[in-house]
Amino acid sequence: MNTLTMLVVMLTGLLTLLDWRKGMVMCVLIGVAQDPLRKLAAGQPVYYVVLVGVIFALTWIRAALMGVPLSPSAVQGWKQNLKIPVSLFVTLVLAQAVHSLAAYDSLLMPGIGLLVWLSPIPAVVLAYQFAVRRGLAGVRGLMVAYVAIALVSLSGVYLEYQGVQSRLLGEIGEGQIIYDVGTVLKAYSGFYRASEIAAWHAAAIACFIFMLSIGKKATVARVLVALMLIAILVSLGILTGRRKMLVEITVFICAYFFLVAWLQRGTARLAMVVLLAGAVGYIGIVGFVAPDNVQRSGNSTYVKNAQRIEGYAARGQTVFADLPARVNQLGVQPILWAVDRFGWLGAGLGTGSQGTNAIAEANNIDRGAAEGGLGKITMELGVPGLLMAAWVLVALAHHLRRQLRPVVKVSPQHARMAFGMIAFLVANAATFSVATQAYSDLFILLILGWCLGFLLAMPALAVNGDAPRRRTPAGYPTRGSFGTVPSLQGQQRRPQG
């Protein structure tokens, strides 16, 4: 570890120990900075990718020392709706870790697997406690910090595209060349270590900007700025060569407006119309960067000046044509292939995760099934893991449906933020099902855990005084329904610490 990295880690760690709530911002800072710092380090050691985990651990420890309850049971409604399925899922993950350790005699493989599958859980709890102490303003503040810091880092994609030469720019390793649409395209990553990581952050920033812009009263200036930034992010995302970021943004937009129409308006027909309008609107976004210099000859497409934006726009426009085949090849077929190759119990934890390549090669493990999310679950956790994951998702959906309907009546502001978080998580679930590479990154997993934690906190915030409206609608759970939700007739002060 070089001197600069040590100074950055020590400074962020010190600020975290002074106030655990500032540790959330420090996690964002170190999570974005760890890739360029790694590029400056001799040998570019792989352990840099877990520096954000060090700061997160310090945040967790400091919060625990301050008396913050960090058990999942502290989350409103967890015991009643989520404890059993999540506990069984965690038990299965631990059992598969033992399976992997016994089969491959390596601590690294099950260790990475445990990090990938379990790290979002403490992130959910910590984010929940952050939200109930800082309120909606604190959640929005953390989102703004992430957008600002990550957006600066994402600008490196454009700098690399323009030919700027720097050790800080470009993918770690050999980099990737994309052969598609009759041409050759380079996958730009900017300050991030890989193009798929840069693409994920481009999509996440766009989703967060959307949520922030609609969280308060909309103005023409705010909407125009948000649209301009989202358009820039789509352009930068296309330069990474990773079309899944377009899928993620599309699913996010469709899911958000569907939730608004379904829950806020209460009209199923309107929800279907809005869902269709969102899909059509997304096609317009893809067409925003339509190429001019594309010629078609027979079944081949030739793109002039392939390293310019037109080549990347042409590839972006193929996302819908390729999607059905991609869903089949990376969504459905890997499940059957994994069962046929490894059996119903799978190959063991970590076998399909990034960072275990050398161990997999040494043990002659074909990781093809792990390209798609459903295949990865089947490969690492077996068919029981696939069923358990489905149970957890169904339980979570049931929990959110019970809690969010009353929030719409109590506080539309909190409801809009909740809808945005649900749409973001749904979009990532859809992307994960066909492309898993980015979802082995610890920083990305922490962000997803935080979003779920913020989502679970929205009902409590809306009821306990963080809402602009203080009236409880009929049917909202009061003390005794969940055991932790106070009624508005005896509001509790926001927790300290």
DAKARA-V790269 format. One record per backbone hydrogen bond with DSSP energy under -1.0 kcal/mol. NH is the residue of the N-H (numbers start at 0). CO is the residue of the C=O. Records with the same first field share a line. If there is no record, write none. Layout:
NH=CO, CO
//
This chain:
5=1
6=2
7=3
8=4
9=5
10=6
11=7
12=8
13=9
14=10
15=11
16=12
17=13
18=14
25=21
26=22
27=23
28=24
29=25
30=26
31=27
32=28
33=29
36=32
37=33
38=34
39=35
43=40
47=44
48=45
49=46
50=47
53=49
54=50
55=51
56=52
57=53
58=54
59=55
60=56
61=57
62=58
63=59
64=60
65=61
66=63
67=62
73=70
74=71
77=74
80=76
81=77
82=77
85=81
86=82
87=83
88=84
89=85
90=86
91=87
92=88
93=89
94=90
95=91
96=92
97=93
98=94
99=95
100=96
101=97
102=98
103=99
104=100
110=106
111=107
112=108
113=109
114=110
115=111
116=112
117=113
118=114
120=117
122=118
123=119
124=120
125=121
126=122
127=123
128=124
129=125
130=126
131=127
133=129
134=130
137=133
138=134
139=135
140=136
141=137
142=138
143=139
144=140
145=141
146=142
147=143
148=144
149=145
150=146
151=147
152=148
153=149
154=150
155=152
156=153
158=154
159=155
160=156
161=157
162=159
163=158
168=165
169=189
171=192
177=184
179=182
182=179
184=177
186=175
187=238
191=188
197=193
198=194
199=195
200=196
201=197
202=198
203=199
204=200
205=201
206=202
207=203
208=204
209=205
210=206
211=207
212=208
213=209
222=218
223=219
224=220
225=221
226=222
227=223
228=224
229=225
230=226
231=227
232=228
233=229
234=230
235=231
236=232
237=233
238=234
240=237
244=241
245=242
246=242
247=243
248=244
249=245
250=246
251=247
252=248
253=249
254=250
255=251
256=252
257=253
258=254
259=255
260=256
261=257
262=258
263=259
264=259
266=260
270=266
271=267
272=268
273=269
274=270
275=271
276=272
277=273
278=274
279=275
280=276
281=277
282=278
283=279
284=280
285=281
286=282
288=285
289=286
294=301
296=299
299=296
301=294
303=292
307=304
312=308
313=309
314=310
315=311
316=312
317=314
318=315
321=317
325=321
326=322
327=323
328=324
329=325
330=326
331=326
332=327
334=331
335=331
336=332
337=333
338=334
339=335
340=336
341=337
342=338
345=342
346=378
348=95
350=347
352=349
355=352
359=355
360=356
361=357
362=358
363=360
364=359
369=366
370=367
372=431
375=371
376=372
377=373
378=374
379=375
380=376
381=377
382=343
384=380
385=381
386=382
387=383
388=384
389=385
390=386
391=387
392=388
393=389
394=390
395=391
396=392
397=393
398=394
399=395
400=396
401=397
402=398
403=399
404=400
407=403
409=405
410=406
414=410
415=411
416=412
417=413
418=414
419=415
420=416
421=417
422=418
423=419
424=420
425=421
426=422
427=423
428=424
429=425
430=426
431=427
432=428
433=430
434=430
435=370
438=435
439=436
440=437
444=440
445=441
446=442
447=443
448=444
449=445
450=446
451=447
452=448
453=449
454=450
455=451
456=452
460=456
461=457
462=458
463=459
465=460
475=472
480=477
489=486
//
